[in-house]
Structures are given as C-alpha cells and as structure tokens.
C-alpha cells in the first residue's frame, strides 16, 4: 500500500533507475513499517519541469500510504531528500514532496480494499 512516485528533469538510465527504485522501496517500507511486498515505486526521468523559475535539476515526489502520520512524513522528507542527494546529486531545496494519508477503504488491492 505505500506508494512513491518520483518525477525529475534529470535523465535516469535504466541501471540507475533500478538501483534508485530498490533504495526507495526499502526506505519507504522501513519508514512506514509496512512489508516491502506491498510497496510500489514509480520513477520517471527526463521530464519537462521547472521549479522556482529555473529548470536546474529538480524532483517532485508523491508519497502515499494508509495510516501515514505527520511524524512519518517529516522523517520521510529528510530520508528521501538524503537519498536523492546521494543518488542524483539533488539539493533538498530543489525537491518537493507531497504526502498523503489514504484511508484504508479508499485503497484497492486484490479485487477489494484494505478495509
């Protein structure tokens, strides 16, 4: 049920994308205390994007999970920014992250919902 979607204007080759998705998946599972088998990651690079009037390297992340707390969001913001800094050399000031706490009854899987 945890889901993280990354959009960036940086070009990310398939080897880098694979490595990044693996790290993002582990991070999200750990930070949300959910089994990694339920984590979904989506990475898209080479997007036409601008932030603050500049097309310098940037990233936009959507992070959703059932039961996501404000404390987890704050911790995830730091962890995600550190990961993208290390993997993509992005400064935290060039990263926006949107967090969503999705009610279990509005998250579908396996022909039903989690509620």
Phi, psi and omega in degrees: 000331173293136182225134175228128179241126179247130172237133180214156176272359176281147174280127180237113179288169187296324179294316178294319179298317180298314178297315181296316179298320179298314179294319179296320180297313178297316180300312183294318178298314181296312184290331180263354183058038177245151178298137182298336180298342178262354184279135175238136181234138178228122181236127175228124177251181177058040180268150173280105185219153176218144179219126179063031180077010183229143175260020172302160182311135183206169176212147172235129182236137168250130181230117185231146175195153172290130176075020180292122182267165177295325177295318178295320179299316180297315179295317178298320179303315179294311183296317179295316179299319177296317179298313180291330174296315181289316185279324186239002182057039178264136173282146181302332180286354179249019182234126170251139179230127176255121179257142177223131172262106184267127176299142183304326181287350178250017178237111183266149176193141173058037177081007180213203174236176181276001179248000000 
